[in-house]
Amino acid sequence: MKTNYFSAAILGGAALLLSAVLPFSSLASPVEAVTPRDSQAELSRLLKQAQVTAGQLASSTDQLNSYSRSNLTWQTHAEKVDEVKSQVNTLGRNLTEMEALQADAAPWQDDAIRSIRPLLEQIADSTESVILYIRENPRLINFAEYEDMLADKHELASELATLTKDYVKYGESKDKLEQLHTELDLT
């Protein structure tokens, strides 16, 4: 039976969001409305979080990729894959939070969210494949098939790290431009 870790992370993230929102929905006092600007600021924060985790994921997959060229035990591989799985799940929860705010996203933030999802799904599928491979073939971790799986996984993780870094840089540059525009009182 295949376990889709990305789906589990998404569902877990949605449950986490619901558990965080439900206690406040039953309060008798009025709650301040969240403005699109507030949502956009939160999305920028979440993108920065995703950038950090994606960078960690790229580093972990690089280490895992290097394991395929060593004589490490399958248990060592499994421990690193578990770390990767945890990072993928963290990114899944982060993406769930971003998607919950997507209706108020700036166009560039919407593009970022839409770009992250397919890459993260591919990484989650790849992680699942690596887990199954180790489980079914623990003594074959130095074979070309496994090495190719890890190389592909690292390539996807690096692409995600670069993507999130570029979107964060874009957002910071856009904010700085708006700040300068205001300081110079340009209309």
Secondary structure, 3 states (H helix, E strand, C coil): CCCCHHHHHHHHHHHHHHHHHHHHHCCCCCCCCCCHHHHHHHHHHHHHHHHHHHHHHHHHHHHHHHHCCCCCCHHHHHHHHHHHHHHHHHHHHHHHHHHHCHHHCCHHHHHHHHHHHHHHHHHHHHHHHHHHHHHHCHHHCCCHHHHHHHHHHHHHHHHHHHHHHHHHHHHHHHHHHHHHHHHCCCC
